[in-house]
Amino acid sequence: MKKVLFSMLLMGVASFANAQKSEVAAAKKEWGLFQLLANGKQTLEKSLTALNSGLEHTDKAIVDAKSKELVEAWSYRALFASSIAATDTVNLDNSAAKQKIAEEAVVKAKALDVKGGEKENIATAEMNINNSVKIRAFTAYNKQDFATALKYFNEATEKNPSDTSMYLNAGIMAKNLKNYPDAIKNFKKLISFNTPNAQDLYSEVINMQLVEVKDTVAALATLKEASEKYPEAENFIQIETQLYISKGDIAKSELMLDKLIAKDPKNAIYQYLKGDVYYQQAVSIQEKKNKLDAKKIKEANELTTQITGFLDKALPYYLKSSELDPKSASALEALKRIYAFKSDTVKYNAVEKRIKALNP
């Protein structure tokens, strides 16, 4: 009798364990069915129903002592939860919640999968998790919910630190929200990958630092970095020179350009920018003169003399730039302005004729 009772107890334990393992088997069956249905046309509602049904089987499997350490219980849990996260584009909160469940399941599955039998399923779940973040980001963007989109694009950069497109999207979202520090951070990270649009992104960053953040120190540092990478980029040198002029540090702007000209005297851009150092000073004095009381004739004449002096300094550099690059519209327009100020009609008309020839 004792032997019979003992045998019955063993059978009961085995049946209980098998019952719990059947939840794993049911989950695997649900996954196989979902895979088949996914190949055809399936509504979002039906897809989520099938996935939630599979996830419920794993809910039961992982709470029981007999099956909670089965790697398949966790790998299939990761598959179902991550698939819901990547599929539910209607309820983003549900998508995010299922992603968290999937991430926890992946960690547990990896710890249990000592033989690597569930490696493929785990990898699929991880791919789903990454995709779910991007899908939520684009879904929010399409709804013009830029704040939510930025949140998920930033999360995508954390999960995929080499995905340059996510940094670009995050930067654009931040700029749309006028969150300029975040936009600058993402654009600068993208620049570090030396992407084809890095030069344009430098311009974006510098403009935000100067105009929006009003951080001249940071802008100058970025300008120096940009100029080193793109020494032929006229706009970076010009902006840096203008910043020095605005700060009253004319000597520094001249020194910078003198070094560039000494290194490459046949560079038309450097010659033009050196002329611009003097021309911009003339413009500043002209603005000061415009604010003078009309009765202050003496002061106005003194300012006119200063303006003329700076224009005389600028002229040879603009001429040299035009000589090195006869098609430089910037140099010709600068010469035209100077000759207009000096009332030199002959030279003005000659330059005007050259400008028109560039645009027949």
DAQUIBEL-V761273 format. One record per residue. N is the residue number from 1. RES is the residue in three letters. OMEGA is omega as a letter, one per 20 degrees, with the letter a starting at -180 (* if undefined). Layout:
[[N & RES & OMEGA] [N & RES & OMEGA]]
//
This chain:
[[1 & MET & r] [2 & LYS & a] [3 & LYS & a] [4 & VAL & a] [5 & LEU & r] [6 & PHE & r] [7 & SER & r] [8 & MET & r] [9 & LEU & r] [10 & LEU & r] [11 & MET & r] [12 & GLY & r] [13 & VAL & a] [14 & ALA & a] [15 & SER & r] [16 & PHE & r] [17 & ALA & r] [18 & ASN & r] [19 & ALA & r] [20 & GLN & r] [21 & LYS & r] [22 & SER & r] [23 & GLU & r] [24 & VAL & r] [25 & ALA & r] [26 & ALA & r] [27 & ALA & r] [28 & LYS & r] [29 & LYS & r] [30 & GLU & a] [31 & TRP & r] [32 & GLY & r] [33 & LEU & r] [34 & PHE & r] [35 & GLN & r] [36 & LEU & a] [37 & LEU & a] [38 & ALA & a] [39 & ASN & r] [40 & GLY & r] [41 & LYS & a] [42 & GLN & a] [43 & THR & r] [44 & LEU & a] [45 & GLU & a] [46 & LYS & r] [47 & SER & a] [48 & LEU & r] [49 & THR & r] [50 & ALA & a] [51 & LEU & r] [52 & ASN & r] [53 & SER & r] [54 & GLY & a] [55 & LEU & r] [56 & GLU & r] [57 & HIS & r] [58 & THR & r] [59 & ASP & a] [60 & LYS & a] [61 & ALA & a] [62 & ILE & a] [63 & VAL & a] [64 & ASP & a] [65 & ALA & a] [66 & LYS & a] [67 & SER & a] [68 & LYS & r] [69 & GLU & r] [70 & LEU & a] [71 & VAL & a] [72 & GLU & r] [73 & ALA & a] [74 & TRP & a] [75 & SER & r] [76 & TYR & r] [77 & ARG & r] [78 & ALA & a] [79 & LEU & a] [80 & PHE & a] [81 & ALA & a] [82 & SER & r] [83 & SER & r] [84 & ILE & r] [85 & ALA & a] [86 & ALA & a] [87 & THR & a] [88 & ASP & r] [89 & THR & r] [90 & VAL & a] [91 & ASN & a] [92 & LEU & r] [93 & ASP & r] [94 & ASN & r] [95 & SER & a] [96 & ALA & a] [97 & ALA & r] [98 & LYS & r] [99 & GLN & r] [100 & LYS & r] [101 & ILE & a] [102 & ALA & a] [103 & GLU & r] [104 & GLU & r] [105 & ALA & r] [106 & VAL & r] [107 & VAL & a] [108 & LYS & a] [109 & ALA & r] [110 & LYS & a] [111 & ALA & a] [112 & LEU & a] [113 & ASP & a] [114 & VAL & a] [115 & LYS & r] [116 & GLY & a] [117 & GLY & a] [118 & GLU & a] [119 & LYS & a] [120 & GLU & r] [121 & ASN & r] [122 & ILE & r] [123 & ALA & r] [124 & THR & r] [125 & ALA & r] [126 & GLU & r] [127 & MET & r] [128 & ASN & r] [129 & ILE & r] [130 & ASN & a] [131 & ASN & a] [132 & SER & r] [133 & VAL & r] [134 & LYS & a] [135 & ILE & r] [136 & ARG & r] [137 & ALA & a] [138 & PHE & r] [139 & THR & r] [140 & ALA & r] [141 & TYR & a] [142 & ASN & r] [143 & LYS & a] [144 & GLN & r] [145 & ASP & a] [146 & PHE & a] [147 & ALA & r] [148 & THR & r] [149 & ALA & r] [150 & LEU & r] [151 & LYS & a] [152 & TYR & r] [153 & PHE & r] [154 & ASN & r] [155 & GLU & r] [156 & ALA & r] [157 & THR & r] [158 & GLU & a] [159 & LYS & a] [160 & ASN & a] [161 & PRO & r] [162 & SER & a] [163 & ASP & a] [164 & THR & a] [165 & SER & a] [166 & MET & r] [167 & TYR & r] [168 & LEU & a] [169 & ASN & r] [170 & ALA & r] [171 & GLY & r] [172 & ILE & r] [173 & MET & a] [174 & ALA & r] [175 & LYS & r] [176 & ASN & a] [177 & LEU & a] [178 & LYS & r] [179 & ASN & a] [180 & TYR & r] [181 & PRO & r] [182 & ASP & r] [183 & ALA & r] [184 & ILE & a] [185 & LYS & a] [186 & ASN & r] [187 & PHE & r] [188 & LYS & r] [189 & LYS & r] [190 & LEU & r] [191 & ILE & a] [192 & SER & r] [193 & PHE & a] [194 & ASN & r] [195 & THR & a] [196 & PRO & a] [197 & ASN & a] [198 & ALA & a] [199 & GLN & r] [200 & ASP & r] [201 & LEU & r] [202 & TYR & r] [203 & SER & r] [204 & GLU & a] [205 & VAL & a] [206 & ILE & a] [207 & ASN & r] [208 & MET & a] [209 & GLN & a] [210 & LEU & a] [211 & VAL & a] [212 & GLU & a] [213 & VAL & a] [214 & LYS & r] [215 & ASP & a] [216 & THR & a] [217 & VAL & r] [218 & ALA & r] [219 & ALA & r] [220 & LEU & r] [221 & ALA & r] [222 & THR & r] [223 & LEU & r] [224 & LYS & r] [225 & GLU & a] [226 & ALA & a] [227 & SER & r] [228 & GLU & a] [229 & LYS & a] [230 & TYR & a] [231 & PRO & a] [232 & GLU & a] [233 & ALA & a] [234 & GLU & a] [235 & ASN & a] [236 & PHE & r] [237 & ILE & a] [238 & GLN & r] [239 & ILE & r] [240 & GLU & r] [241 & THR & a] [242 & GLN & r] [243 & LEU & r] [244 & TYR & r] [245 & ILE & a] [246 & SER & r] [247 & LYS & a] [248 & GLY & a] [249 & ASP & a] [250 & ILE & a] [251 & ALA & a] [252 & LYS & a] [253 & SER & r] [254 & GLU & a] [255 & LEU & a] [256 & MET & a] [257 & LEU & r] [258 & ASP & r] [259 & LYS & r] [260 & LEU & a] [261 & ILE & r] [262 & ALA & r] [263 & LYS & a] [264 & ASP & a] [265 & PRO & a] [266 & LYS & r] [267 & ASN & a] [268 & ALA & a] [269 & ILE & a] [270 & TYR & r] [271 & GLN & r] [272 & TYR & a] [273 & LEU & r] [274 & LYS & r] [275 & GLY & a] [276 & ASP & r] [277 & VAL & a] [278 & TYR & a] [279 & TYR & a] [280 & GLN & r] [281 & GLN & r] [282 & ALA & r] [283 & VAL & a] [284 & SER & r] [285 & ILE & r] [286 & GLN & r] [287 & GLU & r] [288 & LYS & r] [289 & LYS & a] [290 & ASN & a] [291 & LYS & a] [292 & LEU & r] [293 & ASP & a] [294 & ALA & a] [295 & LYS & a] [296 & LYS & a] [297 & ILE & a] [298 & LYS & a] [299 & GLU & a] [300 & ALA & r] [301 & ASN & r] [302 & GLU & r] [303 & LEU & r] [304 & THR & r] [305 & THR & r] [306 & GLN & r] [307 & ILE & a] [308 & THR & r] [309 & GLY & r] [310 & PHE & r] [311 & LEU & r] [312 & ASP & r] [313 & LYS & a] [314 & ALA & a] [315 & LEU & a] [316 & PRO & r] [317 & TYR & r] [318 & TYR & r] [319 & LEU & r] [320 & LYS & r] [321 & SER & r] [322 & SER & r] [323 & GLU & a] [324 & LEU & r] [325 & ASP & a] [326 & PRO & a] [327 & LYS & r] [328 & SER & r] [329 & ALA & a] [330 & SER & a] [331 & ALA & a] [332 & LEU & r] [333 & GLU & r] [334 & ALA & r] [335 & LEU & r] [336 & LYS & r] [337 & ARG & a] [338 & ILE & r] [339 & TYR & r] [340 & ALA & r] [341 & PHE & a] [342 & LYS & a] [343 & SER & r] [344 & ASP & a] [345 & THR & a] [346 & VAL & a] [347 & LYS & r] [348 & TYR & a] [349 & ASN & a] [350 & ALA & r] [351 & VAL & r] [352 & GLU & r] [353 & LYS & r] [354 & ARG & r] [355 & ILE & r] [356 & LYS & r] [357 & ALA & r] [358 & LEU & a] [359 & ASN & a] [360 & PRO & *]]
//
